[in-house]
Amino acid sequence: MKYRLATKQDLLQLAQLRWDFRNEDGEEKPVVSRNEFLKECVKFLDRGLDSGYHIYWLAEKEDQIIAHIFIHRIDLVPRPCKLKDQFGCITNNYTQPKYRNQGIGSKLMDHVKKWAEEEDYELLIVYPSDDSVSFYERAGFVEENDVMQLVIRDYYSSSWE
């Protein structure tokens, strides 16, 4: 299994997995064709990648994306103690059904957490589904007001940037 950041070449596969994810349980009824969705989703993912505000982590096996975690970067207003600061909101976390319960998502989350630390993110947040709460708890997230968060570092920093 290879864990890495996505590139533009991955966007169609990521859009296809988004379609699969949102249609997996049959509760959501599509209002557009699969092709129309894929076209719009790839454009959205591409804009996010170009802007640097969307980061897509993936687990890949034999050039097929098995799992992914999307992070939306949120810049914070400068503070006297930290001029440049940011946190991440996990917006899309999915593992293909046949690869679940094998530790792939947990290993992918480990890469995301290490990356967030290297990028000096303050924290990661997620609005988890009921089914995913235990996954995030195992990864170190704690729940507060329906939001789960993982503190990457203290809010205050003595370093000036």
C-alpha positions in Angstrom: 0.0 0.0 0.0 1.3 3.4 -0.9 0.3 6.5 1.0 0.7 9.9 -0.7 -0.7 13.3 -1.6 -3.0 13.3 -4.7 -2.0 15.0 -8.0 -4.2 16.2 -10.9 -3.9 12.7 -12.4 -5.9 11.3 -9.4 -8.8 13.7 -9.6 -11.1 11.5 -11.9 -10.6 8.5 -9.6 -11.3 10.6 -6.5 -14.5 12.0 -8.1 -15.6 8.4 -9.0 -15.0 7.3 -5.4 -17.0 10.4 -4.2 -19.9 9.2 -6.3 -19.6 5.7 -5.0 -19.3 6.9 -1.4 -22.4 9.1 -1.6 -24.4 6.4 -3.3 -23.2 3.5 -1.2 -26.2 3.1 1.1 -28.8 4.1 -1.5 -30.2 6.9 0.7 -29.1 9.8 -1.5 -30.9 10.0 -4.9 -28.7 11.6 -7.6 -30.2 14.6 -9.3 -27.6 14.5 -12.1 -26.1 11.8 -14.3 -22.9 10.1 -13.1 -21.0 11.7 -16.1 -22.3 15.2 -15.2 -21.3 14.7 -11.5 -17.8 13.5 -12.4 -17.2 16.5 -14.7 -18.3 19.0 -12.0 -16.6 17.1 -9.2 -13.2 17.0 -11.1 -13.5 20.8 -11.7 -14.2 21.3 -8.0 -11.3 19.1 -6.9 -9.0 20.8 -9.4 -9.8 24.3 -8.1 -9.1 23.1 -4.6 -5.8 21.6 -5.5 -4.7 24.7 -7.5 -5.6 27.0 -4.7 -3.8 25.0 -2.0 -6.9 25.1 0.1 -7.8 21.4 -0.5 -5.4 18.7 0.2 -6.2 15.1 -0.8 -4.4 12.2 0.9 -4.8 8.8 -0.6 -3.9 5.1 -0.1 -3.1 3.4 -3.3 -2.6 -0.2 -4.4 -1.5 -1.0 -7.9 -2.5 2.5 -9.2 -6.0 2.2 -7.7 -7.1 4.5 -5.0 -8.3 2.4 -2.1 -9.0 5.2 0.5 -8.8 8.9 0.8 -9.0 11.7 3.3 -9.7 15.3 2.1 -8.6 18.3 4.2 -9.8 21.8 3.7 -7.2 24.3 4.9 -8.5 27.2 6.9 -6.2 30.2 7.4 -6.6 32.1 10.7 -6.5 35.8 11.2 -2.9 36.8 12.3 -2.3 37.1 16.0 0.6 38.9 17.7 1.9 35.6 18.9 1.5 33.8 15.5 1.3 35.7 12.3 0.5 32.8 10.0 -1.7 30.0 11.4 -4.1 27.4 10.0 -6.1 24.4 10.8 -7.7 21.7 8.8 -11.3 20.4 8.4 -11.6 16.8 7.2 -14.3 16.9 4.6 -14.3 13.6 2.9 -12.9 10.3 4.3 -13.7 7.1 2.5 -12.3 3.6 2.2 -13.7 1.2 -0.4 -15.9 -1.4 1.3 -13.7 -4.5 0.4 -10.7 -2.8 2.0 -12.3 -1.8 5.3 -11.2 -3.1 8.7 -7.7 -3.8 7.5 -6.0 -0.8 9.1 -5.7 1.1 5.8 -7.7 4.1 6.9 -5.9 4.3 10.2 -2.5 4.2 8.5 -3.7 6.9 6.1 -4.9 9.0 9.1 -1.4 8.6 10.6 0.1 10.1 7.5 -2.4 13.0 7.6 -1.6 13.7 11.2 2.2 13.6 10.6 1.7 15.9 7.6 -0.5 18.3 9.6 2.2 18.5 12.2 4.9 19.2 9.6 2.7 21.9 8.0 2.3 23.5 11.5 -1.5 23.1 11.6 -3.0 24.0 14.9 -5.6 21.2 14.8 -7.8 19.0 12.6 -11.6 19.0 13.0 -14.2 16.8 11.6 -18.0 16.5 11.7 -18.2 12.7 11.9 -21.0 10.5 11.0 -22.3 8.3 13.9 -20.6 5.3 12.3 -17.2 7.0 12.1 -16.9 8.4 15.7 -14.9 5.3 16.9 -12.5 5.6 14.0 -11.7 9.2 14.9 -11.5 8.4 18.6 -8.9 5.7 17.9 -6.9 8.4 15.9 -6.9 10.7 19.0 -9.8 13.0 18.1 -12.1 14.1 21.0 -15.7 15.2 20.6 -16.9 18.6 21.6 -20.3 19.9 20.6 -20.8 17.4 17.7 -17.3 18.3 16.3 -14.3 16.1 16.9 -10.9 17.6 17.0 -7.3 16.6 17.2 -5.0 19.2 18.7 -1.7 19.2 16.7 0.0 21.8 18.8 -0.9 24.5 21.4 -2.9 27.5 20.3 -0.3 29.9 21.5 3.2 30.0 20.0 6.1 32.0 21.2 7.6 32.1 17.7 7.2 35.1 15.5 7.0 34.5 11.7 
